[in-house]
Structure formats: C-alpha cells, structure tokens
Amino acid sequence: DHIVLAGGCAAIKGADVAVQDRTQVNVLIANPFQKMAMGSRVKQQHLATDAPALLIACGLAMRGVD
C-alpha cells in the first residue's frame, strides 16, 4: 500500500515526509512526466517541481491517446 500526493500541495517541502510519518504508509509524489520523453530545452528541475500540479492537465492531454 502507498499514498500518492498530487496537486499543488504535493510541492510543499516536507509534505511527503510528514504524511508518511503520520500514517506509517509509504508516500510517493505524483509525476506524470516520469516516463515521458522531454525536449532538451525543458528545465527538468522546474518540471519536477510543477509535475504534481500538472497531473490532471497531462491526463486530459493524453485522453484518447493509446
């Protein structure tokens, strides 16, 4: 079992550790870009920070894509 943090709150520094400590359940931060190829101009650190908040947008963009 695990908890996946998504949305803007997932970017709060230490939120994952706090939830994990409180619940004693492994916590992951959602990253919809984890297995996507990125262009060389993409700033990986900025994308990693914003990724949890972009989960719904990525899902909608991929809708209907196999």
C-alpha positions in Angstrom: 0.0 0.0 0.0 1.1 3.6 -0.6 -0.2 7.1 -0.7 0.3 9.3 -3.8 0.4 13.0 -3.3 -0.8 15.1 -6.2 -1.8 18.7 -6.8 -0.2 21.9 -5.6 0.1 20.6 -2.0 2.5 17.9 -3.1 5.1 20.6 -3.8 5.1 21.7 -0.2 8.6 20.9 1.1 8.4 18.0 3.6 4.7 17.2 3.0 5.5 13.7 1.8 7.7 13.0 4.9 5.1 14.5 7.2 2.3 12.3 5.7 4.5 9.2 5.8 5.5 9.8 9.4 1.9 10.4 10.5 0.3 7.4 8.6 3.3 5.0 8.6 2.5 4.3 4.9 4.9 4.8 2.0 4.3 8.1 0.3 5.1 9.0 -3.4 4.8 12.3 -5.1 2.9 12.1 -8.4 4.9 12.7 -11.6 3.0 12.3 -14.8 6.2 13.1 -16.8 8.2 10.2 -15.2 8.2 8.1 -18.4 7.7 10.8 -21.0 10.5 11.9 -23.3 11.4 15.6 -22.8 13.0 18.0 -25.2 16.5 19.3 -24.4 15.1 22.8 -23.7 12.9 21.6 -20.8 14.2 22.6 -17.4 14.0 19.3 -15.6 14.1 20.7 -12.1 11.3 23.2 -12.7 9.2 20.4 -14.3 9.8 18.1 -11.4 8.6 20.8 -9.0 5.4 21.5 -11.0 4.7 17.9 -12.1 2.2 17.0 -9.3 0.1 20.1 -10.1 0.0 19.2 -13.8 -1.4 15.7 -13.3 -4.9 16.4 -14.5 -3.7 18.5 -17.4 -1.5 15.6 -18.6 -4.3 13.2 -18.3 -6.7 15.4 -20.3 -4.0 16.0 -22.9 -3.4 12.2 -23.3 -7.1 11.4 -23.4 -7.8 9.1 -26.4 -4.1 8.5 -27.0 -3.1 4.8 -26.9 
